[in-house]
Structures are given as C-alpha cells and as structure tokens.
Amino acid sequence: MNILMLIWNFWPLPEGGAEKQCRLIARSLNARGISCTIITARVKNNLPEFELIENTPVYRFGKNIETLLRIRDEVSRLLVKPFFQETQDNLLNKINFWIGAPLIITTRRIFIKDILQKSKKWKKNNIVHVFESSWIPGFGDWLSELIGAKTLCRCASWPAWQNLPYDVPWRKTLEKRRLKPFYAVMNSEAKNNLIENGIEKTKCFLVPNGVEIPAGIADVKQNSNVLYIGNFSQGSEWKGFDILIQAWARVVHKVPNAHLVMVGSGDFTPWKRMAKLLGCDGNITWAGETRDPGSSYSQCGIFVLPSRVEGMSNALLEAQSWGLACVVSDIPGNTAVVENNKNGIVFSNEDESELTESIVMLLKNPEMRLKLGKEARREMEKRFALPIVTEKWIQVYKAILQK
C-alpha cells in the first residue's frame, strides 16, 4: 500500500493542526511498513525541492510562490494596515482577502500545474490522502484520476462543507470534483454536514486526530497557570480571543494573582491592546510561537479553548494528554473530546460569564483540576493515542481500496 499525502504547508514551516497530523500520521504509517510520500507547496525558497523528514520523502512544488506571497503581504502592509489598523480583525481579513486574491490564485495555479506536469511520478500510489478540506480535495481528485488512485480527504473544519472562496483557481471545476473523494471527519456532526451537502454516506468515515502521549504529566495541583495555545492569525471569528480576554479581565478581578499564558504564531497585538484596556495585561504572558509546546503544558494546570470554530484541536488533545484540566466551548469539535465535569469543563459558546466562573472554579480547586486531568489523560490513552488512530487510518485505506 502506497499513500501520497497532499498538503499546502508542511514542516519545518509553523504547524497548524493539519500539518501536525500529516507529519505524525506519515511517521506512524512508515513505522508500520506503509509507504508514504508527501507533496506540498514550496512557500519558502530556502526549503529544498526534496528531502527526507522523519524517513518520509517530501517533495515541494511551485516556483516563485514565496515571491508572490511576499508581494501580497507588502501590498497589505502599505495599502491596508495603515488605514484599517484600528478596525475589527474580521473586517481587516476581508479587505486583505480581496486585495490579495489575484496573487493567491496565481500561487495555487503554479502549484497545481507543477504537480500535474510530474503526475507520472506518482502512479505507484494507491491513495491520494488530502489533509485540507477547501479546494485541495478537488485537486486531489484531479490528480487521482491521472494516476489511477483513489482520493481521501481528512476534513477537520466546521462546518465540514464550506463553499469555495473566490481566490481558488478553476473554482467551479474543483467545486464539482470535491464531491467525488472519500472523506474522514472528526465527529458525527461533521459527517452529517457532509452528507447534507451531497457526499455519499458510504464515502464518510469517522477518524479522530491522534496525539503522542508524553511520558509524564503536569503537576496540576501545584501549577495554577492557565494556558491557551492556538493560531492568532485565524482571528477571533475562529478562536474567540475576544471572549477569552473579556473573561480573563473578570477572572483577574476575582483572583488577582491568576496568570494566563498565550502561546501561538501570528500577530497578537490587537488582543494585547484589548487586555491593556481591560486592565488585565499584567496577568498575561504573550509567549508567541514555540517549537516545544511540551514545556508550556508541563508548567500549567488549566487549558482554555474558547473557539467558535474548531475541527478537533491538536492543542486540546495535547493538553489532555499532559493531564491538564481543560475548559472548552460547547462546539462539536470540542464536545467530541470533552465530556462536561468528567474529563473537563464545557461552557456555553459566547458566554464569557460562564467561561469566567469555570476558570475561577478550577483556580480555587486544585483537587478538581487533578481529577479532571487524570480522566482526560485516560481518555487520550484509550481513544486518541497515535497508534490507535493510525490503525483506524489503515482500516479506512483498506475499506476504500475495496470499493
């Protein structure tokens, strides 16, 4: 069995959830004797066109993609941010989208054409496993048709099915083609959403994210720091930073020595400014991006995830594998992992008062942190450990090849 994995970004670039799962699964499958190859975009010119990463061959395609992306960023810096820097982040993102769309279309055309020109190289592969759920599944189907493979898309977004944006080349063609692949989703709500939008029920599989279980656990009784890990560039409409900062100001009023650690790539300046206005910035460490999240988990006792949109958060799985007591919003991607008062606390999405009370309760109750954290760790070992999830992927591959 040979698996061709298709993803836009890949290591050593900063990892989001899709990139991390692609790397972990490829490494785990290779250890099981299943051949994996990764094809990705060459978004940095200093990255080689080919290299082995954790024994997995990685090919990068798309000449001049980095140059085009830099032009887009420079246009945004000169024409957008000086005039709209005080506006809400979602409006700023929309303005940036429309200004940058022509350049993004060009980068994606380059990527697609470069891979298709070398399609004969991939004919030994049985399955094209796509790790994104927007336009790339449609391209994956196009590639699979040329090499005689089948396409499987790992879908981790919510809603699982979203209309393709206008920065996608050959948008109508790829829109139709992405109805054809098989799909693997994180939870039953996402599966139902795909079926409602035209994906055949027999083409949908349930496979959660996998997590590497650390050897140790955090000392959650002694550590009361609250941790957030996520991508700031996704904005509040995805990650709920506004709800978190507003709730944190209330937490600090009730527990003056409370401390929040904010970890992640992207620009957190608007949220730091908001925290200063609310008087709680002194109780927050803005740690930025890290390549060693384990050190963050091990030094905290509570993890918070107020997301409005989430497939299945890698950071949440990692936090639970470290035995942290987790507070999460009640969206499907979170409730697929956390059961309220069993292995974490679930609060009503958008309810900053409920989020505040949940955090304060855990800050004042180290025994409850320990109880929830221990159960969280057990759930990770039982349901989400990487070897268990790898076996699920293997069974899905086999099922697809028999159809």
N, C-alpha and C positions, 0 to 999 in steps of 0.2 A: 504494500500500500504506500503510495507516494502522495504527499499533501503539499500543494502550492498555496502559501499564505499571502494574501494581498492586503496591504495597508498603506495609508499615505505617509505617516510618520513612523519612525522606528528608532530604537536605541542606536547611538548614545544620545539622541535628542531627548529633551524632557518628556517623561512618560505620563500620559493620561491613562484612564482605565483600559481602553482598547489596546494601547501599546504594551502595557504591562501584561495583560492577559495573553497577547500574541507571543511575547517573549517567554513567559512561563510555560505556556502550553507546548510551544515548539520544543523547548528544552526537555520537558517531561515526556513528550512523544518520542523524541530521539532516544531517550534513555530506555524506552520500551521497544526500540528497534523499528519504529515507524519513521520513514524518511520525510523530513520537512525542509522546504525551501521558502524563503521569504523574499517577496519583491515589494519594493517601496519607492517613494519619491526621493530624489537627491536634492533635498531642500537646502543643503549646505555644501558648497563647492569643495570644502576641505575633507569631506567624507569620501571614502573610496567607492568606486563603482561596484566593487565586490570585496567581501571579507567574510570570515567565519566569526560568528558571535555565539559563544557557548555551544560550539560544534554545529551550529546551524548556518548553512550558506545564506548570505544576504546580498541581494542584487539591488542596486539603486538606479533609477531611471529618471531622465528629464534634464537635459542640458539647459542651463540658464534659468532654472526655476528660482534659485536664490536671488538672482539679479532682479527678476520681475517682482518677487515678494518685497525686496528692499525698496524698489520704486513705489510700490503700493504704500509701504509704511512711511516713506518720506513724503508722499503726497498727503497722507493723513496728518503727519506732523505739521506740515506747512499750511494746509488749507482747511483742516477740520478742527484740530485741537485748540488752536489759538482763539477760535470764535465760539467753540461749543464746550470748552473745558469745564464749565460750571453746570452743564445740563445733566440730566439723569443718564446713567450708563447705558440703558437700553436704547434711548434715542441716539446717543453717540454711536452705538454699534450699528444702528440702521443707516446713519449717514455714511459711516465708514464702508458699510457693505456696498452701497450703490456707487460710491466713488471708486472702490477697488474692484468691482465686479468684472470689468473687461480684462483686467490683468489676471484675476483668478481664473477666468475662463481659459485664457491663454496658457497658464501653467498646467491646467488639467488636460488640455488638448495635447500639449507636449508630452506629458506623462503617458497618456493613453496610446498615442501614436508610437512612441518609443518602445513600449512593451509589445504592441501588436506586431511591429516590424520584426520582433525577435520571437514570435509566438512558437515557431518550430522547436525552440529550445525547451519548451515546457510540455511536449507531447507525452512524456513518460508519466505525467501526473494524473491521478485518478480523480482528485477532488481539488477544486479551487475554493479555499476557505477564506472568505472575506471577513475582515474584522471591523467593518464600519457599515452603517445601515442607511446612508443617504444615497448618493449617486453611484458609489463603487459597486454595490451588488449588480446593478445593470451592466456595468463594465465587466464585472466578473462573469456574467452570463455570456457576454460577447466573446471574451477570451476562452471560456469553456467550450463554446461552440466550435471555435477554431482548432482546439487541441483535443477534442473528444472527451472532455471531462464533465463532471457534474459540479454544480455550484452550491455552496453552503454559506449562508450569511449569519454571523454572530450579531444579533440585534440587541443592543444594550440601552437604547434610548427610550424615552417615554414622552409622548405616545410613541409606540413602536413604529407606527407608519406615519410619515410626515411627507407632505408634498415637497418635491424638489425645488430648491430656490433658483433664482434666475442667474446665478453665477455658475451654472452647470452647463458644459458644452453638450450638444446633441441631447438637450433636456427631454424632449418628447420621446425620442428613441430609448433613452435609458430609463425613462419612467415606465415604459411598456415592458422592457426587458427585466426590470427588477421584480416583476410579478412571477417570474419563472423559477428562481432559485428555491432551494430548501432554506428554512430559517431555524435558528436556535435562539430562544429567548429566555429571559431570567425568571419569569413568573407567569401564572395563568392569565393575569390581566393583559399582559403584553401579547400573549398568544391569541386571546380573543380579539384584541385590537387588529392584529394582522389578518385574521380570518374575516373580520368585518370589512376589511379593505381589499379582499379579493385573493388572498393567499389560501391555497387549499389546506384543509385541516390536516391531511396526511403528510403535508410538507413542513409541519411545525413540530419542533422538539423543545423540550424543557431542559436546559443545561445551565446551572448557576456559574458564577465566577468561582475560580479556585484561589486558594490562599496558601502560602507557605507557613506552616505552623512553627513559630520560634521555639527554641529550646526552653527559654524561661518565660516568666510572666512579670508584669509590672506590679510593684508594691502599692496597690491602690488604697490600702488603709493609711499609709504614710504620705503618699503623694495625692494632693488635692488639686493640682493644676488641671485646668480644663483645656482640652486640645481641639483645634479644628485643623484639618488637612484637606486642601482642595485647590482647584484652579481658579485664581482670581480673574483670569481673562474671560471666563464664561459669564460673569456678571451676576447681578442679584436675581435676574429673572430665572436663572437656573439654580443658583446656590443659596439664595436667601440671606446674603450678607446683611441687608438692611434689618431684617428681623433679628438676626443674631446680635448686631451691635446695639439695637434698641433694648433687647432683652438683657444684654450684658450691663448696660448702664443701670438697670433696675437691680441686677444681681449685686453689683458693687455697692449700691445703696444699702442693701440688706446684709452683705458680707464684705466689709471694707477691705479685707486682705485677700479677696479672691483674685486669681490670676488666670488669664486666658492666653494661650499660645496659638498664634495664627501662622500656619505653615502652608506654603504653596507658591507656585510660579505665577507670574502676571503682576499687573500694577494694582497694589492695594491702597494707593494714595487716597482715593475718594473715601474709603472706609476708615482710614486713619484720621482723615479730616472730620468725618462724622463722629468718630469716637471722641475727638477733642472737644467738639461742640457739645457733646452729651456729658463730658466730664469723666470719662472712663478710660482714656488712652493710657493713663499711668498704670492701669491694671492689665495692660495688654503688651505682649511681646510680639512684634511683627518679624517673624523669623525668615520669611522669604522661602525660596526653593531649597530643598535638601535632597541629597542623594543617599542619605542614611535616615529614613523615617523611623527605623527601629529605636534610635536614640530618643526621638520625641515620644514615642509610645511608652517607652520604659520609664520616663520621668514624669508621667502624668497619671491621673486617676480617673478622669472622666473624658469622654469623647463626645462632641456635639456635631450633629449634621442636620441643619435646618433647611435642606434643599427643597425647592419647589419642583424640580425635575431631576430624576435620577434613574438610571437603569438598575445597576446594583453596584454600589460604591466599593471600590477596592479598599479605600481608606477605612470604611466601616468594617469590612471583613478583617483587615489587619488589626484594627483597634480591638476587635473582639478576640482575635487570636492571641493578643497580648493580655487579655483578661481585663480590659477596661470596661467600666460601666458606661453605656452609650445612651445618649438622648437623641432621638431622631424624629423627624416629621413623619406624619402618617400617610406618605405617598406609597404606591405599590412596591417600588424598588426597595424601600426601607422595611416595610412590614413583611416582605418575603424573607427577611433576615431576623428581624427583631420582634419578639412577642412581648407585649407590654407587661411589665412587672415580673417577667420570667428571666429574660436574658438582656434586658434593657428597659428604657422608658420611651414610650411613644407619646408625642404631644400633637395636638391638632395643628395642622399646617396653617401658617399665618397668625397663630395665636401667641403673641410674644409674652403675654402674661403667663400662659401655661408653660411656655419654654422657661421663663424665669423661675417659676416655682419648682419645676423639675430639677433644674440645675442647683438651686438653693437647697432642696431636699437632699441631694446627693452630697453636696459640700458639707452639710451638717451631719451626715450619717455614713461614716466610714464602713460600718458593718454592712449596710445595704450596697455600697459600692463593691465590697468584696463578694457578696452573694451573687449579685448580677454579673459581675465579671467572671466568676468561676463558671456559671452556667453558660455564659457567652463562649468561653473557651471550649467547653464540652461540645457545644453545638458546632463550632468550627471544626473540631476534630472529627465529628460524626458525619457532617453533611458537606463541608466546603473545603476540606483538606485537598491539596493539589492532586495527590494520587487518586483520590476518589473521583474528582471531577475529570481527570484525564481518562479514566476508564469510561465515563459517560460519553466523552467525545469519541472514543474508539467505537463504542456501540452505535453511536449516531452515524459515523462514517460507514460502518458495515451495513446499517439499515439503508442508507442512501444508495450504496453500490448495488444493493439487491433490487432496487425499484426500477 
